């Protein structure tokens, strides 16, 4: 590898794949077992290049690698069939573990976005479905000729990163996608009414985990006590949830408010201490995960698939999230005056330029 190529922007971004930690993951999952060409490191670099360069297909990715000496020296010159085969068969666990390793790195380096001193550990849970043509992924079909993958995400609001994800077929019930996402007893969890379940609420309450969620419109409730509020449009009360024969184990707090369009919203929580107005404002923070999903779909490559079995799809999703965290870390390192979206655009245009280029352009 020439000294110049060793100092490209792409090499700088992907330097995490040259460390001992990545080598250990590859060995753990036999990533290079019987591999004579296109090793796991090259595969990972290819997937990150695909994310940042905006390359839409395996064939185009292979073509770029074959005809660019700089790309070839970083990731080899994989053929279309090699890329397709490795996406289908090389364990997605390699990419999953690298993603979680980078999450830990990001947690250590990124500063906390403190909502206030009382709430410096807010986690948001939500899921999004990324669709695939059912004819291409028949095993992932879930309704009316549609196929897809559901990505359920634990979003760390205070660091603005996806801290954990569960990737499942789209037909998986929302409530079954929550395994291991409630990982911190000190956190406040925000989630939408799609996860409505008395057993979940009671489990979280028994474990001392605070949550705020949206109450379903037709929930059966019995008022135990009403609290005073500072506004006539805000109701705050303690309730029993469910009918007497199918009642939740615990009493909960229901807060009702109206938006600027006079639409009624009901919030359910096991937090009886935080003022009602503040509970409403906390719940509204849940929209930050919607913004994150929108950004990922608009700026990275998880709409056009490079492979259609579950392993290939997982590799692409984890690669997109790895790219996002690498971008956040680069943004932090450069401390630029530009937005992360503009930085991503600069990367796309300068991946094969000298690494100093991005520092100069980002200010």
QUINORMO-V849078 format. One record per run of one state. SS is the DSSP state (@ for helix, = for strand, . for the rest). FROM is the first residue (numbers start at 1). LEN is the number of residues. Records with the same first field share a line. If there is no record, write none. Layout:
SS: FROM-LEN, FROM-LEN
//
This chain:
.: 1-4, 19-1, 29-11, 54-4, 68-1, 76-4, 90-2, 110-6, 117-2, 120-2, 134-4, 144-2, 157-4, 170-4, 178-10, 192-1, 196-2, 207-3, 215-6, 228-7, 242-2, 247-5, 259-5, 270-6, 285-2, 300-10, 335-5, 351-3, 355-1, 362-2
@: 5-3, 9-10, 20-9, 40-14, 58-10, 69-7, 80-10, 92-18, 138-3, 174-4, 193-3, 198-9, 244-3, 276-9, 287-13, 310-25, 340-11, 356-6
=: 8-1, 116-1, 119-1, 122-12, 141-3, 146-11, 161-9, 188-4, 210-5, 221-7, 235-7, 252-7, 264-6, 354-1
//
